[in-house]
Amino acid sequence: MHALTDCSLHVNSGEFVSLLGPSGCGKSTVLRLVAGLDQPTGGTVHSPALQAAESDTAYVFQEPALLPWANVSDNVWLPLRLAGHSRDASQDRITAALRGVGLQDFGAAYPAELSGGMKMRASIARALITRPRVLLMDEPFAALDEITRSRLNHDLLALWAAQGPSVLFVTHSVYESVFLSQRVLVLGQRPGRVVAEIRIDEPYPRSSAFRHSTRYLHACAELSAALEAAYGELA
């Protein structure tokens, strides 16, 4: 059975786009295709990930997937190490990446010593250390409590503003997608396709006050209705 069919989408340079839809509708498959981890059986995918520069695209999974035997600094160094950069030559970039996610004092700590939120911060630092043009994120905050999730939403937007990658973000949360995104694409039932596009016309930076504004509530209501329609296809 096909995961996707007639699925067409475009992400502009430096744009933040979220994918929302029923479980099993192909959201993660879209990311894997963009990353070059899967090959399409039909159609085409155009992405820096499919070109020569391996550092063009970074992928953050739902689980942090840190190496348990390596400390935080060495986990963050990993992409540079695989690209042939020595530890000494990479130190400034490691330090900057850890500072960017608020882990500057935890470089010597091991994953088992970190909270869930700190592990995800380390995973994001590892993804961004190569300064990718495209950042793919597959429900990275789904397992976190609401307060930690909210804080990481703010931190992610700050990192995005500083580095400017194109972001394709998979989530099951209407509220998270509205807070983060410039556009939210709703996928219908499997085989997935884009059935709705909601634009979030709110300038950045977005403060906590946005979450309580009528603009936010209206966007959440509009997106919820589109999502309910997508789930309705399952009946």
N, C-alpha and C positions, 0 to 999 in steps of 0.2 A: 504494500500500500504506500502510495506517495505521501511524504510529509508535507509537501507544498505543491500547489498548482496555481498557475496564473498569478503568481506572487510577484508584484513589481513594487520596488521602493527605491528611493534615492536619498542619500544623506549628503548634505552640502559640507564643504570644507569648514571645519570649526563648529559644526552644528551639534546640538545635544538632542537626540531623538530616542524616545522610549518605545518599546514593543510591549503590548498588553494583549492578553487573550486567554481563552480557555486552556487548561492543561492539555498538553499533547497536540496543540495546534501548529507546532513548528517554529516557535520562537527561538529555541536554542539551535535548531537546524539552520536558521538564518545566520546566526552568529558563526556557526561552524563553517558554513559556506563562505562567508566573508573572510574568515581566517584562513581558508584553504585547507581546513582539516577534513572536510567532505567535498566530494565532487558532484556537481549537478548532473542529473540524468537528462536534463533538457534546459534550454535557456542559457544565459550567460551571467557571470558575476565579474564586475570590475572593481578591484580593490587593491590598495598598495600592498596588502598581504600576499597577493599573487605575483608581485613583482620581485626584483632581485634583492632589495634591501630588507634584510630580516628584521630590522629594528622598526620598520614602519608601522607595525601593528602589535598591540599588546592585548592579552586576554585575561580577565579576572573572573574566576569561577565562583560558584556559590560557596564552596569550601575553600579556605585559604590555601590549602595544599602546600604548606611550608615543609621544608626538609627538617625532620625532627632532630637530627644529629648536628644541625648547623645553627649557629646563633643568628640573631636577627640581621646583623650586618652582612653575614655571609649569604643569607637567603636573599637579601636585596641585591647583593653583588652578582647573583647567579646569571642573569641575562648577559651582563658584561663579561663575566668569566667565560661563558659559552661562546662569546664573540671574540675571545682571545685577549681580553684586557686583564692585566695583572691586578692583584689586590691593591698594591701600592698606587698604581696609576689610576685606579678607580675610587680611591678613598674620598676625594673631594665630592664626587658625585653621590657616593653612598651617604656621606654626611648630609648633603643637601636634601637627598630623597627622604632620609629619616626625619630631618627637621620639618620637611613639608607636611608630613603626616603626624607630627607631634611625638615621634618616638626617638628623639635625639638622645635621650637618657637610657635607652633600652637596647642599644646595639649589641651588647654582650649577653643579653638574655636569650634563653632558648624558648621555642614555641610552647613547650609545656608550662612555662612560667607566665604566659600571657593570657589575658582575658580574650573572649571571642572577638570583641571590638578591636583590641590591639593586634590580634592575628590578622584581621582583615586590613587594618592600616598597613601592616607590613606587606601584605599581598599587593595592595595598591601601590606602595612605594616601589616594590619590585617591578610592577608593570610599567610605572612611569619613569623609571631610571633611564630608559633608552630614549625618552622624549618621543614617543610614537606619534604618528600622524593620525592613527585610528586606535581608539580604545573601545574594546568590546567587553561588556560586563553582564554576566548571566546571573541575575538575582543575587548579587553579592551581599546584600544586607538582610536577606530573608530570615536568617536564623537568629537575628539579634533582637534585643528588647527595644521598645519604641524610643526610649530616650537615647540610647546608643545609636540607633538607626537615624534619628533626627540629626544628631551631631555629625555623623558621617555624611549625611546628605549635604550639610553646610560645608564640611571639609572638602567633599568631592567637587562641589561647585567652585570653591576657591582654587583648587588645583587645576580644574578645567580652565578657569579664567587665566591662570598664570601660564599654562602651557599651550592651550588652544587646540587640543586634538578634536577630531570628529568623534563623538561618543554615540554608540548604539547600546542601549541599556535595557535589559529584559527585567521585568518586574511583574508581580501579581497585584501590586498595590496601586489603586487609583490615586490615592493621596500623594504617594511618593512620586509617581510619574508627573503629576501636575506641578509639584513643587520644583522638580529638577529640570523639566524639559522645555524646549521650544516647540516641539511637535510630539504628539503621541499617536502612534499607529496601532490600531486595533486589528488583530488577526481573527478571522472566523475559524470555525471548526475544521479539524483535519479532513482533507489536506488543506493546510492553511493558505490564506490569501489576505491581503489588506482589505478590510471592509469599511473602515472609517479612519479619518484623519482629523485630529483635534489640535488646533494651534493654541499655544499658551502665550498670549501677547502681554507678557509681564517682563519689564526690564530687569537686568541683573545689576548688582547683586540682589538676591532675594532674601529678605530678613524673615524672622519668625512671625512678624506681623502679617506677612502675606498669607500665612496659613489660616488666619482668622478674618481675612477680608472677604467682601462679597464677590470680588473677582475670582478668588480661589474657590469659593463654594460653588459659584456658577460653573466654573470649568470642571470641577469634580462631578457635579450633577450631570453635565453634558457628557462627560466621559463615561460615567456609570451607566447612563442610558444606552450608549453605544456598546458597552461591554455586555449589558443585559441582552441586547439584541443579538450579539454574537453567541452568547450562551443559549439563547432561544433557538438557534439553529440546531441545537443538539436534541431538542424535543421531537 
